[in-house]
């Protein structure tokens, strides 16, 4: 009986460790100046364990750096997008979400700027 209990505890610990810690946000934002980028209640998912972020507007290949007050993000450099990353100014997003007040600001190298806010889902 003791062996079964030990196996159960180990299985529960492994399942808990395998569950990624995520933050789900809804974001509203619009482009500034001449561009038409906008977000209208868009779902943004941040996986803290992997340091990644997914969003329809910003893409699914975003690296995230978390501090006490901000979630900084940018398009991650990979072998699959190295040419775009180096030569296409419309392909790379950089920005942040303020963890205190939900402010969202992001830009691309081509001058596209988006500003708005996010809130926790749930």
N, C-alpha and C positions, 0 to 999 in steps of 0.2 A: 504494500500500500504506500509506503514511503517513497518508493521509486516512481510510482505513478504520479504522486503529488509533485515530486521534483520535476518530472517531465512536463507536467501541466504548467508549472510556474515558468520553466524555461521557454515553453511554447508561447505563453502570454507575453513574456518579456521580448521575445523575438518579434512577435506581431506588433507590439507597441513601438519597437525600434524601427520597424519597417514602415510604419505609418508616417508619412512626411508631414511636417508642420507647415501649414499653408495659411496665407491671409487672402481672403476674398474681398474685393472692393468693387463698388460701382463708381464710375467716374463720368463726370460731365465736363466738357472743355470745348473750346473752339479756337480755331486758328486766328492769329493776329495778322494784320496787314493784308497782303494780297492772296493768301492761300485759303483753301476751303476745307482744311482738315477739321473735323469735329468729332466729339464723343458725346453720345446722348444716353447716359445710363449704362455705359458699356462695362461688361464684366472684366475685371483684371485679376489674375491669380498670381500670387507670389509664393514660390516654394522656398522657404527659408533654409531648409536642409540642403537643397541643391544650389541655392543662390541664383535662382532663375525667375523670370517673369514672363507671363503670356498675356497678350492683349491683341484684339483684332486690329487696332490702329497701329500699335508699335511692333507687332509681330510676336513670334514665339521663341525667338532666339536672342533673349535679352539676359545679360548678366546683371545681378543685383548685389549691391553692397549696402548692408544695413548698419545704421548707427542708432543711437538712442532717439534722435529726433528726425532722421530722414531715411528714406529708401532711395538710394541713387541707382539709376539704371542706364544701361547703354547696350546697343546692339553688339553681341559677342562676335569676336573675330573667329571664324572657323575656316577649315580648308574649303568648304563648300561655298563660302561667300567672300573669300579673300580678295577677288578682283573687284567686286562691288564695294567692299569695305575700303579699298585703296583708291578707286577711281570714280565711284558713283556717289556724289554728294547727297542724293536723295535716299540712299539705302541705310544710313546710319543715324539712329536716334540716340540722344543723350538727354537725361533729365532727372527729376527727383519728385518724390511725393513726401510732403511734410507729415510726419507721423502725429504731430500735435494738433494741427488745424486742418489737415487734409489738402492743403494747397498742392496743385499739380502744375509743373512747368516742364516743358521739353522743347527741344529744337533739333533740326537737322543741319548739316553743313551747307545746304543750299539756301538757308535763310528761313525755312519754314519754322514757325514758332507756334506752340499750342499752350494755352493756359486755362486752368479751371480748378476743379476740386474733386476729391474722392471721399467716400465714406465706407465704413465697414459694412459688409453684408451680414445680416443675421443678428 
